[in-house]
């Protein structure tokens, strides 16, 4: 899948809390960095970290603006 960063983030956000759909967008070799300075490497670790966020944060209203 070849997308611009904006297209990717729009698709990522449109998946809401669908963890499987979000993980499908992530490359096997991806690394996610979180604001607590943790790093999650690969789909399994990233999925686990995202699930933990979903389980912790309920009813959030998440927006990203002005991507270039």
Secondary structure in CASP SS format (residue, H / E / C, confidence):
PFRMAT SS
TARGET T0000
AUTHOR 0000-0000-0000
METHOD secondary structure of the structure
MODEL  1
X C 1.00
X C 1.00
X C 1.00
X C 1.00
X H 1.00
X H 1.00
X H 1.00
X H 1.00
X H 1.00
X H 1.00
X H 1.00
X H 1.00
X H 1.00
X H 1.00
X C 1.00
X C 1.00
X C 1.00
X C 1.00
X H 1.00
X H 1.00
X H 1.00
X H 1.00
X H 1.00
X H 1.00
X C 1.00
X C 1.00
X C 1.00
X C 1.00
X C 1.00
X C 1.00
X E 1.00
X E 1.00
X E 1.00
X C 1.00
X C 1.00
X C 1.00
X C 1.00
X C 1.00
X E 1.00
X E 1.00
X E 1.00
X H 1.00
X H 1.00
X H 1.00
X H 1.00
X H 1.00
X H 1.00
X H 1.00
X H 1.00
X H 1.00
X H 1.00
X H 1.00
X H 1.00
X H 1.00
X H 1.00
X H 1.00
X C 1.00
X C 1.00
X C 1.00
X C 1.00
X C 1.00
X C 1.00
X C 1.00
X C 1.00
X C 1.00
X C 1.00
X C 1.00
X C 1.00
END
